[in-house]
Amino acid sequence: MTHATNETKVLVVDDSPATVEVMRRYLTSAGFVVHTAASVDDAIGVLDQTPVDLVITDLKMPRASGLDLVHHVNENYHDTQILMVTGYPSIETAVEAVKGGAEDYLAKPFTEEELLAAVGRALEGLRIRRAGQPSEGELDKSPSGIIGESEAMRAVFRLIRKAAASTATVLISGESGTGKELVARDIHYLGPRAAEPFVPVNCGGIPETLLESELFGHVKGAFTGALETRAGFFQTAEGGTIFLDEISETTPAMQVKLLRALNDREVCMVGATRTQRVDVRIAAATNKDLAGLVRTGQFREDLYFRLNVIPIRLPPLRERGDDILLLIRRFAAHYAAQSGRATPEFSARALASLRGYPWPGNVRELQNVVQRLVVMNEGDTIEVADLPDLMRFSALRSSGLDRTLADVEAEHIRRVLESVGGNKTRAAGILGIDRKTLREKLKHHGLDATGPR
């Protein structure tokens, strides 16, 4: 759930008192300072008097519409983000809203989680814009906050700058947790499309039967439940960048459709008879060896070549040397500030243990560990004894030669799951198996098979 920091101010604009009250309650409970308006005129009056970080506006309102407010805010308030909310979703309004300056487009009805997630994305875009663009020598000040001084990461930063200066398709590879989406965001926000939408899509997290509709949209009546025409992610990203994460999880049939979108910059909505052109930059990511999948016939060779125009490989954390120490300090300072306390020190032995750990979950695992250490530690210094069991020496574990293969496998699966917070999709990627196989192994070893997928 998204929470506000530093009294983030949000203006909710809707002519429905009930809708305004629901959003005000959701946002206030998350810590936001909320202003409300029942019309575009009232909203402009609020904006003239109060600096606002985010405007959430309805589309259909008397006199001036939400699109009028989008254009007004975009041309008069450079430091304010916009989120469009409507009960009448359509391709035309979605595209017009994002081209007019809206950061996101949310269809009614929505849950509290969906609203706060959209608000979080919009405010993240504002934070990135406020951060400004990094100079050549400021490698630790990328828009998304990527840091690193190792030669491996310096090579990545150089590729990011080159990719941002072009419009070519980018393929980002690397293990789970290395920060592939952050790289894609940097390429977008450092490039000429920075003012347009960045739309991330987890291809592996969307059911196979829904992926085509989610990517390309659908027309009313295209299938059971298609009550309204709705734009897909490609239309929503018009003028900006679409990020296709876990591209290796797409089916052969979907790969054909993606190939056409890349070749012709045209998409066909589910249920439609005509294609429509889209102006989007495409970035894709994978934690698998796509070239190997091509050789075994599991991924289309022509699609691979269309994606692999600018390849960027992210090194695993274990190959980044002292970057681990930089990240520890960054995360510790961040979570200490969140908790309203001084940043704790790490003893030399604790840092050595953290530095020597292989980090199968990469930066994401390190971030989770540091957060837990900062939150749970009551003293001023974090010692080796405060670290998770797996990072401390144990005489009983030192050789492990008296353990069965099944015991070793069960422990490794347990460690990987713990490193990614129980996310089975990410754990399967790290282990090099599919989710079905992971579920079978969890059942076989008597491990908990519930929780995040």
Buried (B, 14 or more C-beta within 10 A) or exposed (E): EBEBEEEBBBBBBBBBEEBBEBBBEBBEEBEBBBBBBBBBEBBBEBBEEEEBBBBBBBBBBEEBBBBBBBBBBBEEBEEBBBBBBBBEBBBEBBBBBBBBBBBBBBBBEBEBEEBBBBBBBBBBBBBBBEBEBBEEEEBBBBBBBBBBBBEBBEEBBEBBBEBBEBBEBBBBBBBBBBBBBBBBBBBBBBBEBBEBBBBBBBBBEBEEEEBBBBBBBBBEEBEEEBEEBBBBBBBBBBBBBBBBBBBBBBEEEBBEBBBBBBEEBBBBBBBBEEBBEBBBBBBBBBBBBBEEBBEEEEBBEEBBEBBBBBBBBBBBBBEBBEBBBBBBBBBBBBBBEEEEEEBBBBBEEBBEBBBEBEBBBBBBBBBBBBBBBBEEBEEEEBBBEBBBEBBEEEEEEEEEEEEEEEEEBBBEBBBBBBBBBBBBBBBBBBBEBEBEEBBEBBEEBEEEEEEEE
